[in-house]
């Protein structure tokens, strides 16, 4: 479990967490605001 506290691993986990957060945010925007998709597809 000590690898979780390694500096490089901590940075990788932070980057992955940021990517996941952005994906979740974008998917929520697209799911709850379908009008936005129509604006981009025209």
DSSP file (Angstrom, degrees, kcal/mol; ACC not computed):
  #  RESIDUE AA STRUCTURE BP1 BP2  ACC     N-H-->O    O-->H-N    N-H-->O    O-->H-N    TCO  KAPPA ALPHA  PHI   PSI    X-CA   Y-CA   Z-CA
    1    1 A X    >         0   0    0      0, 0.0     3,-1.4     0, 0.0     4,-0.3   0.000 360.0 360.0 360.0 -10.8    0.0    0.0    0.0
    2    2 A X  G >   +     0   0    0      1,-0.3     3,-1.4     2,-0.2     4,-0.2   0.762 360.0  71.0 -67.1 -22.3    3.0    2.3    0.3
    3    3 A X  G >  S+     0   0    0      1,-0.3     3,-1.1     2,-0.2    -1,-0.3   0.754  86.2  67.3 -65.5 -21.6    2.9    2.9   -3.5
    4    4 A X  G <  S+     0   0    0     -3,-1.4    -1,-0.3     1,-0.2    -2,-0.2   0.764 101.2  47.6 -67.6 -23.7   -0.3    4.9   -3.0
    5    5 A X  G <  S+     0   0    0     -3,-1.4    -1,-0.2    -4,-0.3    -2,-0.2   0.328  83.4 117.8-102.1   7.5    1.7    7.6   -1.2
    6    6 A X  S <> S-     0   0    0     -3,-1.1     4,-2.5    -4,-0.2     5,-0.2  -0.494  71.3-125.4 -72.2 144.9    4.5    7.8   -3.7
    7    7 A X  H  > S+     0   0    0      1,-0.2     4,-1.9     2,-0.2     5,-0.1   0.916 108.2  46.0 -60.5 -45.9    4.8   11.2   -5.3
    8    8 A X  H  > S+     0   0    0      1,-0.2     4,-2.4     2,-0.2    -1,-0.2   0.909 113.6  49.2 -65.4 -41.7    4.5   10.0   -8.9
    9    9 A X  H  > S+     0   0    0      1,-0.2     4,-2.7     2,-0.2    -1,-0.2   0.898 108.8  53.3 -64.1 -39.9    1.6    7.8   -8.1
   10   10 A X  H  X S+     0   0    0     -4,-2.5     4,-2.1     1,-0.2    -1,-0.2   0.900 109.6  48.7 -61.4 -40.3   -0.2   10.6   -6.3
   11   11 A X  H  X S+     0   0    0     -4,-1.9     4,-2.3     2,-0.2    -2,-0.2   0.918 111.2  49.5 -65.9 -43.8    0.2   12.8   -9.4
   12   12 A X  H  X S+     0   0    0     -4,-2.4     4,-2.7     1,-0.2    -2,-0.2   0.912 110.9  50.0 -61.9 -42.6   -1.1   10.1  -11.7
   13   13 A X  H  X S+     0   0    0     -4,-2.7     4,-2.6     1,-0.2    -1,-0.2   0.900 110.1  50.8 -63.6 -40.2   -4.1    9.5   -9.5
   14   14 A X  H  X S+     0   0    0     -4,-2.1     4,-2.1     2,-0.2    -1,-0.2   0.908 111.6  47.6 -63.7 -41.3   -4.8   13.3   -9.4
   15   15 A X  H  X S+     0   0    0     -4,-2.3     4,-2.3     2,-0.2    -2,-0.2   0.932 113.3  47.5 -65.5 -45.5   -4.7   13.4  -13.3
   16   16 A X  H  X S+     0   0    0     -4,-2.7     4,-2.6     1,-0.2    -2,-0.2   0.916 111.5  51.1 -61.2 -42.4   -6.9   10.4  -13.6
   17   17 A X  H  X S+     0   0    0     -4,-2.6     4,-2.3     1,-0.2    -1,-0.2   0.885 109.7  50.2 -62.6 -39.2   -9.4   11.8  -11.1
   18   18 A X  H  X S+     0   0    0     -4,-2.1     4,-2.3     2,-0.2    -1,-0.2   0.909 110.7  49.2 -65.2 -42.1   -9.5   15.1  -13.0
   19   19 A X  H  X S+     0   0    0     -4,-2.3     4,-2.4     2,-0.2    -2,-0.2   0.920 112.1  48.3 -63.3 -43.8  -10.2   13.3  -16.3
   20   20 A X  H  X S+     0   0    0     -4,-2.6     4,-2.5     1,-0.2    -1,-0.2   0.913 111.0  51.1 -62.7 -42.2  -13.0   11.3  -14.7
   21   21 A X  H  X S+     0   0    0     -4,-2.3     4,-2.4     1,-0.2    -1,-0.2   0.904 110.6  48.3 -63.2 -41.4  -14.5   14.5  -13.2
   22   22 A X  H  X S+     0   0    0     -4,-2.3     4,-2.7     2,-0.2     5,-0.2   0.919 111.8  49.7 -65.2 -42.9  -14.4   16.2  -16.6
   23   23 A X  H  X S+     0   0    0     -4,-2.4     4,-2.5     1,-0.2    -2,-0.2   0.920 112.2  47.4 -62.1 -43.5  -16.0   13.2  -18.3
   24   24 A X  H  X S+     0   0    0     -4,-2.5     4,-2.3     2,-0.2    -1,-0.2   0.914 112.5  49.8 -64.1 -42.6  -18.8   13.0  -15.7
   25   25 A X  H  X S+     0   0    0     -4,-2.4     4,-2.3    -5,-0.2    -2,-0.2   0.931 112.5  46.5 -62.5 -46.0  -19.4   16.8  -15.9
   26   26 A X  H  X S+     0   0    0     -4,-2.7     4,-2.5     1,-0.2    -1,-0.2   0.909 112.2  50.3 -63.9 -41.5  -19.7   16.7  -19.7
   27   27 A X  H  X S+     0   0    0     -4,-2.5     4,-2.3    -5,-0.2    -1,-0.2   0.891 110.4  50.0 -65.9 -37.2  -22.0   13.7  -19.7
   28   28 A X  H  X S+     0   0    0     -4,-2.3     4,-2.6     2,-0.2     5,-0.2   0.910 110.8  49.6 -66.2 -40.9  -24.3   15.3  -17.2
   29   29 A X  H  X S+     0   0    0     -4,-2.3     4,-1.4     1,-0.2    -2,-0.2   0.931 114.0  45.3 -61.9 -44.6  -24.4   18.5  -19.2
   30   30 A X  H  < S+     0   0    0     -4,-2.5    -2,-0.2     1,-0.2    -1,-0.2   0.859 115.8  46.7 -69.2 -34.3  -25.2   16.5  -22.4
   31   31 A X  H  < S+     0   0    0     -4,-2.3     3,-0.3    -5,-0.2    -2,-0.2   0.905 119.7  36.9 -73.2 -41.1  -27.8   14.3  -20.6
   32   32 A X  H  < S+     0   0    0     -4,-2.6    -2,-0.2     1,-0.2     2,-0.2   0.559 121.7  43.8 -93.3  -7.9  -29.7   17.1  -18.8
   33   33 A X    >X  +     0   0    0     -4,-1.4     3,-1.6    -5,-0.2     4,-0.6  -0.591  59.5 166.0-133.5  73.9  -29.4   19.8  -21.6
   34   34 A X  H 3> S+     0   0    0     -3,-0.3     4,-1.1     1,-0.3     3,-0.4   0.711  70.5  71.9 -64.3 -19.3  -30.2   18.0  -24.9
   35   35 A X  H 3> S+     0   0    0      1,-0.2     4,-1.4     2,-0.2    -1,-0.3   0.801  88.2  62.7 -65.3 -28.0  -30.6   21.4  -26.6
   36   36 A X  H <> S+     0   0    0     -3,-1.6     4,-1.6     1,-0.2    -1,-0.2   0.889  98.9  54.6 -64.4 -38.8  -26.9   21.9  -26.4
   37   37 A X  H  X S+     0   0    0     -4,-0.6     4,-1.8    -3,-0.4    -1,-0.2   0.901 105.5  53.2 -62.3 -40.5  -26.3   18.9  -28.7
   38   38 A X  H  X S+     0   0    0     -4,-1.1     4,-0.8     1,-0.2    -1,-0.2   0.849 104.7  55.7 -63.7 -34.0  -28.6   20.4  -31.3
   39   39 A X  H  < S+     0   0    0     -4,-1.4     3,-0.4     1,-0.2    -1,-0.2   0.899 112.1  42.0 -64.9 -39.8  -26.6   23.6  -31.3
   40   40 A X  H  < S+     0   0    0     -4,-1.6    -2,-0.2     1,-0.2    -1,-0.2   0.778 111.2  54.7 -79.1 -26.4  -23.4   21.8  -32.1
   41   41 A X  H  <        0   0    0     -4,-1.8    -1,-0.2     1,-0.2    -2,-0.2   0.559 360.0 360.0 -87.8  -7.1  -24.8   19.4  -34.7
   42   42 A X     <        0   0    0     -4,-0.8    -1,-0.2    -3,-0.4    -2,-0.1   0.488 360.0 360.0 -79.1 360.0  -26.3   22.0  -37.0
